[in-house]
């Protein structure tokens, strides 16, 4: 055996050789380094004295009534407060550690004009659609943290769908399959063959009514394409899980985390796919990824979701504490988030990312704990 010391956390991990000759570690406590932006990690970038100065600056900012940061700096630079221990550097460091003040966001955030609706659909060559008619679909049930998903992948397009199902009964499986079929039908394709294991025997009559040739493979004889897709989705999911500072996720985050993994697998042309130019996502939806819309906020980030109150002249908060789940896949844009107060999903047209605090981490884990 041998031991490895984590230079960041100081934790020691012991690796022992198993029967296959591989060295394996089974730590009792998580030792991963989390790279989502957290207040605790931000504080490590500064000295104790700098952190104390930043905390004084944030407290003073709240005491004097939440001015703009520009005005706050001007107050300090022009010595408007006698014998004030806060410096401009303290203000700047407080912004780096804590981000925008949450209470200022809740009280001062105003409505912005929604962006104009732009039709940015990509025209897929008709020849490509015609050449790939008669989709061969492979399906299986994937489990992540005891949550089941119907997972499908088309043999040549390599488009993946991940659909949460409440259970493995015929009604749930059939509804999830039909939802996957609709995506292809809307893109101009039809399903010719459906390959699955004996678990799907119960919905074979439903699929045959749709003029689909159903092939039930023997138990434990799955086609490698669906097994590989599920393995890759789980790898991407685990990467997101270990990147986040939460030791457990609520069910809603698990569902969206799996969908997020599939989304990015669909976003770029895969090796062995039918096109090196068009991704599976673009072929099926006619849409591409846009940087400012889809690539600026990581899954699981802490955000303030801007809400528009009616009437507007009340003390009601203008933003809601939330966890970022996904960008809405529509022309208008928008975001879906997990409301930290209720534990439910909600959609908003604008969100503001902030460093993750210990209170946020505890709340996310409490939601997960409440759900078992």
MONORPE-V158687 format. One record per residue. N is the residue number from 0. RES is the residue in three letters. PHI is phi in degrees with one decimal (* if undefined). PSI is psi in degrees with one decimal (999 if undefined). Layout:
BEGIN
n res phi psi
N RES PHI PSI
N RES PHI PSI
END
This chain:
BEGIN
n res phi psi
0 UNK * 163.5
1 UNK -148.8 161.4
2 UNK -119.1 145.5
3 UNK -125.5 132.9
4 UNK -103.5 126.2
5 UNK -76.6 117.0
6 UNK -67.2 -23.7
7 UNK -82.6 -49.1
8 UNK -96.4 -20.0
9 UNK 82.6 -1.7
10 UNK -72.5 145.4
11 UNK -108.3 128.2
12 UNK -113.6 131.3
13 UNK -100.9 127.0
14 UNK -105.4 130.5
15 UNK -123.0 149.2
16 UNK -79.8 131.1
17 UNK -96.0 -172.9
18 UNK -64.1 -28.1
19 UNK -85.1 -2.1
20 UNK 89.7 6.9
21 UNK -94.1 147.1
22 UNK -89.6 123.4
23 UNK -125.6 138.5
24 UNK -115.7 138.0
25 UNK -128.0 78.2
26 UNK -66.8 147.0
27 UNK -78.9 -26.4
28 UNK -127.5 149.3
29 UNK -62.3 135.3
30 UNK -123.0 11.0
31 UNK -69.3 148.5
32 UNK -92.2 126.8
33 UNK -97.5 131.4
34 UNK -108.7 2.2
35 UNK -67.4 146.8
36 UNK -69.9 109.2
37 UNK -118.7 152.7
38 UNK -62.3 -41.7
39 UNK -60.6 -42.9
40 UNK -68.7 -37.8
41 UNK -62.3 -37.7
42 UNK -64.2 -28.9
43 UNK -67.6 -14.6
44 UNK -81.7 -7.3
45 UNK -130.1 162.0
46 UNK -75.0 166.0
47 UNK -59.1 -40.3
48 UNK -65.4 -39.6
49 UNK -66.4 -40.2
50 UNK -63.6 -42.4
51 UNK -62.6 -40.1
52 UNK -64.2 -38.6
53 UNK -65.8 -39.3
54 UNK -66.8 -38.1
55 UNK -63.4 -41.4
56 UNK -63.1 -42.4
57 UNK -66.3 -39.3
58 UNK -65.5 -43.8
59 UNK -63.6 -39.6
60 UNK -56.2 -42.0
61 UNK -73.4 -35.6
62 UNK -63.5 -40.8
63 UNK -88.3 11.7
64 UNK 95.9 25.0
65 UNK 59.2 57.3
66 UNK -72.9 176.8
67 UNK -68.5 155.5
68 UNK -61.9 -36.2
69 UNK -60.9 -45.3
70 UNK -68.9 -36.1
71 UNK -61.8 -45.3
72 UNK -62.8 -39.8
73 UNK -62.9 -39.3
74 UNK -59.7 -43.7
75 UNK -71.6 -42.7
76 UNK -63.8 -34.3
77 UNK -95.6 10.4
78 UNK 54.7 46.2
79 UNK -74.1 -17.8
80 UNK -117.5 112.6
81 UNK -66.1 141.7
82 UNK 57.4 31.3
83 UNK -78.1 125.4
84 UNK -81.2 -8.2
85 UNK -82.0 135.0
86 UNK -112.2 168.1
87 UNK -61.4 -37.8
88 UNK -61.6 -39.3
89 UNK -59.5 -41.0
90 UNK -63.7 -45.5
91 UNK -65.1 -40.5
92 UNK -68.3 -36.1
93 UNK -62.7 -35.9
94 UNK -67.0 -37.9
95 UNK -69.4 -36.2
96 UNK -80.3 -51.3
97 UNK -98.5 -17.4
98 UNK 74.3 -168.3
99 UNK -58.5 144.5
100 UNK -65.7 125.4
101 UNK -62.4 -40.8
102 UNK -68.9 -33.2
103 UNK -66.0 -39.7
104 UNK -63.5 -43.2
105 UNK -64.9 -30.0
106 UNK -97.7 -26.6
107 UNK -113.5 -12.0
108 UNK -62.7 130.6
109 UNK -113.1 163.1
110 UNK -70.0 139.3
111 UNK -113.5 150.8
112 UNK -64.4 124.0
113 UNK -58.9 148.5
114 UNK -67.8 152.1
115 UNK -64.9 143.6
116 UNK -76.4 119.5
117 UNK -119.5 127.7
118 UNK -81.9 101.9
119 UNK -112.6 30.4
120 UNK -65.6 143.3
121 UNK -93.6 131.0
122 UNK -81.1 111.8
123 UNK -83.1 131.9
124 UNK -54.6 132.0
125 UNK -60.2 -32.0
126 UNK -62.8 -36.6
127 UNK -67.0 -43.6
128 UNK -64.2 -43.5
129 UNK -66.3 -36.9
130 UNK -69.5 -24.8
131 UNK -106.3 17.7
132 UNK -65.1 147.5
133 UNK 84.6 64.7
134 UNK -68.0 135.6
135 UNK -100.2 115.5
136 UNK -111.8 135.4
137 UNK -112.2 137.7
138 UNK -137.1 152.9
139 UNK -162.6 164.0
140 UNK -94.6 124.8
141 UNK -106.4 141.0
142 UNK -115.9 129.8
143 UNK -130.8 118.6
144 UNK 49.0 45.3
145 UNK 68.0 14.8
146 UNK -107.0 125.4
147 UNK -89.4 144.8
148 UNK -136.1 135.5
149 UNK -79.7 121.5
150 UNK -116.7 130.4
151 UNK -130.0 155.2
152 UNK -147.2 136.1
153 UNK -85.2 141.8
154 UNK -62.6 -40.0
155 UNK -108.6 -37.6
156 UNK -69.6 -29.6
157 UNK 63.9 28.9
158 UNK -83.0 129.7
159 UNK -107.3 137.2
160 UNK -121.3 141.3
161 UNK -128.9 113.3
162 UNK -121.6 120.0
163 UNK -65.5 135.7
164 UNK -125.3 141.1
165 UNK -70.7 -31.1
166 UNK -158.5 -178.0
167 UNK -103.5 23.7
168 UNK -74.2 163.5
169 UNK -58.2 -41.0
170 UNK -61.7 -43.3
171 UNK -68.4 -43.7
172 UNK -63.9 -42.8
173 UNK -64.5 -44.4
174 UNK -63.4 -40.5
175 UNK -67.0 -38.6
176 UNK -64.1 -43.9
177 UNK -62.9 -36.8
178 UNK -64.1 -37.4
179 UNK -68.4 -40.3
180 UNK -61.7 -38.5
181 UNK -58.9 -38.5
182 UNK -58.2 -43.2
183 UNK -71.5 -42.3
184 UNK -60.3 -41.2
185 UNK -65.2 -25.2
186 UNK -88.8 -1.1
187 UNK 96.7 11.7
188 UNK -106.5 160.3
189 UNK -127.9 151.9
190 UNK -87.6 125.9
191 UNK -99.7 -44.2
192 UNK -130.5 148.9
193 UNK -132.3 117.0
194 UNK -109.1 128.5
195 UNK -158.1 171.7
196 UNK -88.4 177.6
197 UNK -58.0 -18.0
198 UNK -59.8 -25.0
199 UNK -94.5 5.8
200 UNK -58.8 -31.9
201 UNK -68.1 -20.0
202 UNK -109.8 9.0
203 UNK -57.6 -43.9
204 UNK -60.5 -38.4
205 UNK -63.0 -41.4
206 UNK -72.1 -36.7
207 UNK -66.9 -27.1
208 UNK -64.4 -24.1
209 UNK -88.8 14.0
210 UNK 62.4 37.8
211 UNK -108.7 132.7
212 UNK -80.7 111.6
213 UNK -96.6 126.5
214 UNK -116.8 107.5
215 UNK -91.2 112.7
216 UNK -83.0 156.1
217 UNK -60.4 155.3
218 UNK -57.1 140.5
219 UNK 60.3 27.7
220 UNK -126.4 42.2
221 UNK -64.5 147.1
222 UNK -67.8 135.2
223 UNK -56.7 -27.1
224 UNK -62.2 -41.0
225 UNK -77.1 -35.4
226 UNK -63.6 -41.8
227 UNK -67.1 -39.4
228 UNK -62.4 -44.6
229 UNK -64.5 -41.3
230 UNK -62.1 -41.5
231 UNK -67.2 -41.1
232 UNK -59.3 -44.7
233 UNK -65.9 -35.7
234 UNK -62.9 -45.0
235 UNK -64.8 -39.5
236 UNK -63.1 -45.9
237 UNK -62.3 -35.7
238 UNK -62.6 -44.3
239 UNK -64.4 -39.4
240 UNK -62.3 -45.6
241 UNK -77.0 -16.5
242 UNK -77.5 -26.8
243 UNK -85.6 152.1
244 UNK -85.4 4.5
245 UNK -90.2 131.3
246 UNK -77.3 -15.6
247 UNK -151.3 153.0
248 UNK -115.5 142.8
249 UNK -64.6 161.3
250 UNK -58.4 -38.7
251 UNK -62.5 -37.0
252 UNK -70.0 -36.2
253 UNK -62.6 -45.7
254 UNK -61.7 -47.9
255 UNK -74.0 -28.2
256 UNK -64.6 -42.2
257 UNK -65.2 -42.6
258 UNK -64.8 -36.5
259 UNK -64.8 -39.9
260 UNK -62.3 -43.8
261 UNK -66.7 -38.3
262 UNK -57.5 -46.7
263 UNK -75.5 -25.8
264 UNK -67.1 -32.3
265 UNK -80.0 -13.2
266 UNK -78.6 -24.4
267 UNK -123.5 146.5
268 UNK -57.4 124.6
269 UNK -84.0 158.0
270 UNK -66.7 133.6
271 UNK 84.5 2.6
272 UNK -79.5 -179.0
273 UNK -83.4 -12.6
274 UNK -145.8 141.3
275 UNK -96.3 -0.7
276 UNK -108.1 -46.4
277 UNK -100.0 128.5
278 UNK -78.1 161.6
279 UNK -55.6 -38.8
280 UNK -61.6 -45.0
281 UNK -66.9 -38.9
282 UNK -64.1 -40.7
283 UNK -83.9 -39.7
284 UNK -103.2 -17.9
285 UNK 75.4 12.6
286 UNK -123.4 151.7
287 UNK -112.9 168.3
288 UNK -83.0 135.9
289 UNK -114.9 131.0
290 UNK -57.0 -55.0
291 UNK -63.7 -28.3
292 UNK -85.2 -43.4
293 UNK -109.2 -13.8
294 UNK -120.8 19.2
295 UNK -109.3 -22.7
296 UNK -121.7 117.8
297 UNK -70.0 151.5
298 UNK -58.6 136.2
299 UNK 89.2 0.8
300 UNK -69.5 154.2
301 UNK -85.9 128.0
302 UNK -135.5 158.9
303 UNK -101.7 116.6
304 UNK -89.5 119.2
305 UNK -73.1 129.0
306 UNK -121.2 144.8
307 UNK -103.4 111.4
308 UNK -87.1 147.6
309 UNK -136.9 114.1
310 UNK -74.4 166.1
311 UNK -91.6 -14.8
312 UNK -93.7 47.8
313 UNK -124.8 164.3
314 UNK -75.4 0.4
315 UNK -57.7 140.4
316 UNK -61.8 145.5
317 UNK -93.5 -11.4
318 UNK -135.3 158.9
319 UNK -123.1 135.7
320 UNK -66.9 128.3
321 UNK -155.1 166.6
322 UNK -113.2 131.7
323 UNK -71.4 129.0
324 UNK -108.5 -50.3
325 UNK -167.9 163.8
326 UNK -89.6 133.7
327 UNK -65.7 136.4
328 UNK -94.1 65.0
329 UNK -138.1 175.5
330 UNK -68.4 -38.4
331 UNK -73.0 -21.3
332 UNK 82.8 -167.9
333 UNK 120.8 177.2
334 UNK -139.7 150.2
335 UNK -111.5 133.1
336 UNK -135.1 163.1
337 UNK -97.2 115.8
338 UNK -69.9 115.4
339 UNK -68.8 -20.6
340 UNK -78.6 -44.7
341 UNK -100.1 -23.1
342 UNK 82.2 4.7
343 UNK -102.2 163.5
344 UNK -84.4 147.4
345 UNK -147.8 159.1
346 UNK -113.9 143.8
347 UNK -143.5 155.2
348 UNK -85.7 -9.1
349 UNK -151.5 136.7
350 UNK -135.0 155.2
351 UNK -125.1 119.0
352 UNK -78.2 140.9
353 UNK -135.0 158.7
354 UNK -61.7 146.5
355 UNK -82.4 126.2
356 UNK -94.5 167.0
357 UNK -62.5 -35.1
358 UNK -63.8 -38.1
359 UNK -65.6 -44.8
360 UNK -59.6 -45.6
361 UNK -63.4 -37.7
362 UNK -68.8 -42.9
363 UNK -60.6 -45.7
364 UNK -67.0 -33.4
365 UNK -66.8 -40.1
366 UNK -60.5 -42.6
367 UNK -65.6 -41.3
368 UNK -64.0 -39.3
369 UNK -63.5 -28.3
370 UNK -90.2 0.5
371 UNK 77.6 999
END
